[in-house]
Amino acid sequence: MASPIPAGFRALPLSAVQLSLAAVLKCGQSFRWTCYPLPSSPGTESSPTHEYRLCLRDRVVCLRQSSDYLFYRSVFPGEYLSAEREAVHDEETLSWLKDYFQLDVDLVKLYDQWSDRDQVFNKLKSRFSGIRMLRQDPWENLVSFICSSNNNIPRITNMVHALCKQYSPSLISLPPPELCESDSQGRTAYHPFPPPSLLAAAEVKSTLRGLGFGYRADYIQRTAKMLVDTHGSSLSNLESRESCENWLTGLRDLNTEAAREELLKFVGVGRKVADCVLLMSLDKKEVIPVDTHVHQIAIKHYGLRTASGSKGKGVMTPRIYNEVATKLADIWGEYAGWAHSVLFTADLKAFSSFGIEPPTPAAPIADVGALALASPSSAKRKRSGTRSEVEIRRKVLLTGVAVVAVAAAAIAGHDDLSSVEEDVHPLAGE
C-alpha cells in the first residue's frame, strides 16, 4: 500500500534504492541537515519515519521519504503566499532537489556496473543501497571540510551550526514536525550559511576561537578574505550570491587538476580537503579522497600492499595517496568517487547495523528457556548444539540492544545527524 502524501508536502516518485536519506545525510558529506523522528502509527510500515530539514538562503526545505516516494515542501518567511507564487516556489524547490541529489544519475545502473567490476561491492550493494553523492554549495562545502581537520562529525556539525547562528540572521523559526505551525513552544531557528564577506573581517578569528574552532578559525577567516580580496563580494542580481562564490562554483568548468590547484591555494586546504570539495560540490565524480581509513579499506579488500606492519595506519604520504586513489579508480571507473562513498559508509561504525532488520527478541528468549527446561539426558545428547544455539541467541539479543541504543541516541539528539559517529571523521583534516 502506497504511503499517503503528508499534509503540505509534494510527492516525487523515487525509489529508496535511488536515494536513501537515512544514509546520505548521515555519512559525513553535509553537516547542516537536522533530523526529527516522526510518530509511528499501526499499519503504516511504508510511511516516513523521519523528517529532514535544511535552511537555504530564502527557504527551509523539509523532506520525508517512503520506499517509493520523496516528499518535499518549502517553508518561507511570512505568513501568506498566493497560489501562483507557491507553485513557482514548488518548482524551484523541485529543481534544487534534483540538482542537489543529482537525480539525473541512475544509481541502480551504477551499482550494477560496480558489482560487475568488484565482488566486494557486490556483497554490500543490497544492504547499502541508495547512497549517492550530493552536489553541495562549494563555499559551504569548503568551509565545512576546513572545520573537519582532526575532528569528528558531531563536533563538525556543532561548529557549522554555530557559525551560521553567529554570522547569519535567523530566516525562520519552526516547531518540530509533530506540532502545528502556530505552536510557539520548542521552535527551532533556522539560519542560512553566511557568505564569504561576513567571514573575511579580522575579528572573525577571535570570535570563532571563542566558539571552539581553535586553529581552524584562522583558516576560515583567511580563506574567506582571500576569496573576497581576489574575486570580490558584489552580489549577483539573480541569485543573491557574491561574485567570489560564483567564481568558486565556476571551478566546476575546469578540469580536475586545474580545479584542485586553485583549491590548494587556500589556507587549511591540503590534498584531502581539496579532493572532498572536488567530489562533493565541483562535479569531479572520479576523485577519491584518501586518508588512513580509505587506505585501510584498500589494504583489507583490494590487496594493496603496505609497509611491513603498518596496516595502513602510518603517515599518509603523497605516494601512498596516489597509489590508493589510482588503485580504486581503476576498479570502479568513471564514478569512482561515488563508489568509494558506499564502501566508506559501509565501513563506518555508526552504520554497523544499517540495513539489518532488528531482531524480535521474544522467540529467542522462549527458545532459550525451553532449552533450559530440557531433560538431563536430552541436554547431554545435545550439549554441544545447545551451547552453540544459546551463544547465537545471546549475540542476537545483544545486537537488538545495540540497535535500540543507536535509535535512542538519534532521537535524543535530533539536531545532530551523526551523534553516534566514530571519534574522528575518517575524511577529516590534513
N, C-alpha and C positions, 0 to 999 in steps of 0.2 A: 504493500500500500504506500503510495507516494505521500511524502510529508507535506502538510498544508503550509501555505505561504504565511510566514509570521506577519502580523499586522504592521503596516507601514513599510514593508520590505518589497523589493522586486526580486524575481527569480530568474537566474541564469542557468539553463540546463548544463550541468558539468559534473561528470563522474568524479568520485573521490580518488580514483586511480590516476586522474589527470592532475589533481591538486588536493593535497592534504594540509589543511590549515594547521592542524594539530602538530604536524611535523615541521612544515616550512617556517612557521612563525616562532618556533621554539629552538631551532638548531643553530642559532648564533649568526644569522645573516643580518637581521634587523633587531633593534633594541627598544623601539618605541611603541610597539603594539601592546595594548592592555587586554587582558583576558578575563571574562566573567563566566562562571558556571551558570547554566540555566536550570531551573527546577524541572525535574522529570515527572512524567505522568504515566500511569499504567497504560500499556498498549501503544506506546509511542516510541518504539525502538528505533525507528528511522528518523525521528525528529532531531534537530540540532541539540547538542549538549553544551555548547559554549557560544558566547558572543565575543568577537574580537573588534577592537576599535583603534583607529589611528587618526591623529589630527593632522590635516593638511593645512595649507595656508589660509583657505577660506571655508573649510568644512571639516566635520568629523565623519569618517567613513566607518560604518558598522557592518560587520559580516557575520553570517551564520552559515552552517553547512550541514546538509544531509548527504546520504550516499549518492544522490543523483542531481542535487541542485546546490548552487551557491546563491545564498540570499544576501542582498545588499540594500543599504539605504544610506543617505547622507543627511546630516543634521547641520543646519546653518544658524548663525546668529540671527536674532529677530524672531518674531512670532508668526509671521504670515508670509506665504509665497503664493502667487497666483498659480493656477493650474498650468498655464503656459510656461511660466518660469520654472516651475517644479519639473516639468517634462524636460526642459533644456538641461537642468542640473542632473537629472537622472541619466541622460545621455552622456554628459560629461563624466559622471562617476563610472558608468559602464566602460567608457573609453579608457579611463585611468586604470581600472581594474585589469582590463585586457592587456594594457601595456605593462603594468607593474608586475603581474604574474606571468607575462609573456605567453598568453594563452593561444597565440598563433602557432606555438611549437607543440607538436603531438608527442606528449611524454610517453605514451604507451608504445609508440613506434620506436622511440629512443631506447626504452627499457628492453624491447625485443632485440634491438641491434647490440646493445651492451651484453645481453645474455648470450647471444651467439658468439661474441668475442671472448667472453670471460665467464668461466664456470663459477667463480667466487660470487660475481654479481648475480648470476642465475639463481643461486641458492637464497639470495636476500630479497629478490625483487618483489615477491608476493607480500612479504611482511612489511617492507618499507616502500610501498607504492606511494605515488603522488608527491614525491619530493622533487621540486623544481627550483631553478634559480630565480630570485627576484630581480627586477630591473629598478633599482633604487635611485633616488636623487643622489648624484655624485657628491655634492657638498656634504650632505648629511652622512653619507657612507664614508667619506674621507675622515671626517671628524670622529665618527663612531669608532673607526679602527685605529685612529691615533690614541683614543681612550683605551683600546684593547691591550696596549703594551703591558706585559707582565700582570695581567688582570684576569678576573673571572666574569662570567656572564651576568650574575646578579649585580655585581658592582659596576660593570659597564652600563647596565640598564639604569641603575640609580644615577650614575653620572650624567647620562644623556638626558634623563628626565629633569635632573637638577639644572642642567644647562638651559633647557627650554624654559623652565619655570623662572630662572633668573633673568634671561635676556629676551624673552618673547612674551608679550601680554597674553592673558587668557583669551581665547577665542570664544569659548562657550563652556558652560558647566552642565553636566548631565548626571542623572541618577543612574544607579545600576539598572540593567535591563528588566529586572523583575518588578521595579517600581514604576509608577506613572510619571510622565514628563513633568507634571506640576508639583511633584513631591520635592520639597526643599531639603529633606534630610538625606545625608550621605551622598551628596552630589560631588562629582569629580570635575575639577577644572582641567580643560584641555588646552595645551599650548603648542603652537606650530614650532618648527625648528627655526632658530634665528639665522638670518643671512650673514655672510662674512663681515659686512661693515660693522655689525653690532659686536663682533668679537675681535676687532682689529685694534682697539684702543689699548694703550699700555697698561692701564689699570685692570684690564681683564685678567692678567696673570695672577695678581694678588687675590682677586675675587674668587677665581676658580680654585686657587690653592686653599682658600678658606672653605670651599665646598668639598674638599677632599680629593682634588685632582692630582695633587703632587706635582712632579716634574712635567706631567702631561699638559699642565696649564700653560707652560711656556711654549710647548709645541703648538698647541691650538692657536694661541694668540699670534705667534709669529707666522704661522701658515696663513691665517686669516689676513694679516697685514700684508703679507707678500702677494696674496691674490688681489687684494684691493689696490695696492700700490701699482701693481703691474697691469692689471686688466680692468680697473675701475669699478665703481659701485653705482653707476647710474641705473635707473630702473627701466626695464622693458615695458612698453605700453601694453602689450598683450598679456604677459604672464606675471607681471609684478615681480620679476626676478632681476637680480643685479647682474650687470654686464660680466662680472668675474664668474658668476655662477654659469652663465651661458657659455663662457669660454671653457669652463671645466666640463660641461656637458658636451661641448664640441670635440673633446678628445675621443668621443665615440667614432668620429670620422677618420681618425688617424689609425695607422697600423699598430699592432700590439707593441712593438719595440719603441716606436716613437711616443706613444701614449705613456708607456712605463717610464721613459726617460724624463718626461715632463713631471710625472708624479714624484719621482725620486728627488726632485729639486726642493721639495717641501721639507720643513723641519719635522723630525719624528717619523718620517716615511722611509722605510727600507724596502727591500725586495718583497718581503712577505705582505706587508700592509699594502704596498702598491698593487700586488697581484690580487689581493682581496677586492680592491676597488675596481680593478680591470674586469674581474669576473662578475662582481655583484652589481655594478652600475654602468660600466662602459662597454658592454656587449662583447667582451673578449671571451667567448664561450669555451675556448680551448685552454685557457690559462688554469693551471693548478697551483694554488697557494700551498707551499710546503713548510712544515715545521716538524718537530720531533714526532708529533702524533702521526702525521701523514707518513713520515719516514718509517715509523714502526709498522704501519699498515702495509707499506711496500715490502718490507722485510718479511712480515708474517705471512702475507698472502701471495706475494708475487715474486718471491725468490731473489729479491735484491740483495746483493752481497754487502756486507758491512765490515768495518774494522773489528778485529777479534775482540769479543767480549763486550762490545759497545751496545748491542741490541737496539741501535737507533736512538740512544739517549745521549750521545755525545754532542759536541759542538756542531751546529749546522753551518757547514762551510759552503761557499758558492758552488764548489764542485759537487758536493753531495746534493745540494738543492737542485742543480741542473740534472743530475743523474736520476733523481726520483721523479721530477717533473717529466722528463723525456720518456722514462720507462712507462709511466702511467698513461701519458698521452698516446704512446704507440699502441697501447692496449685498447683504449676507449675511443680514440679517433677525434672527430671534429668537435664534438660536445664533451670533451674530456673533463672540463671543469664541472659540468653538471653531474657527470657520473661520479666524480670524486666526492661531490656533496652527499650523495647517497651512501657511499661507503663510509665517509666521515661521520655522518649522522648515526649509522648503524653501529659504529664503534664507541659511541658516547655512553657513559654510564647512565645518564638520565634516560636513555632510550633502551635500556636493557630489557624492559618488559613491553616495549612498544609493539603493537600489532599482535599481542598474545592475549587471548580471551582469559579473563580472570577465572580461576577455578571455583567450582561450587564446593565449599568445604563440608557440607552435610554428609554426602555419600562416603568420602574418605573416613570421616570420624566414625560413622556407623560400621564401616568395614573393619577399621582398626579395633573397635570394641568387640565385634564378632570374633575376630582372631584371638583376642584375649580370653574369650569365654570358651574357646575350643577345648575338647578333651585332651588330657595329657598325652594319650597315645597318638592322637591326631597331630598334636603340636610337635611331638617328637619326630613323626614322619615328615612333617612339613617345615621343620625348624629353619632350614636354610632359606626356603622360599618365603617363609613368613618374615624373617629378618629383612630380606630384600624389599618385600612389599611395604612393610612398616616404614623403612627408610625412605622409599619413594614417596609415600603419602606424607611423611614428615616434611620432606622438601617441597612438595606441592603446597602444603599448608603455609609454610614459611614464605613461599612465593606470593601466595594470596595476601599475606600480611604486608609484604613489601609493596604490592600494587596499591593496597588501601592507603599505605603511608605516603606514597607518591601523590595519589589523588588528594589526600588531605593537605599536603604541602602546597599543591597548586591552588586549592580553594582558599587556604589561609592567606596566600599572598597573591591575590588576583591581578595586581598591577605588576607583578614580576613574572614574566613568562618563563624564566629559567631558574627558578629558585632551587631546583634540585640538580643543577648542573654540576659538573666536576669542578675542582678547586681552581684550575687555571684554564682559561678559554684556549682550546687546542690550537686555534689560529691566531692567538694574541701575541702582539708585541714583536720586538726585534731581538 
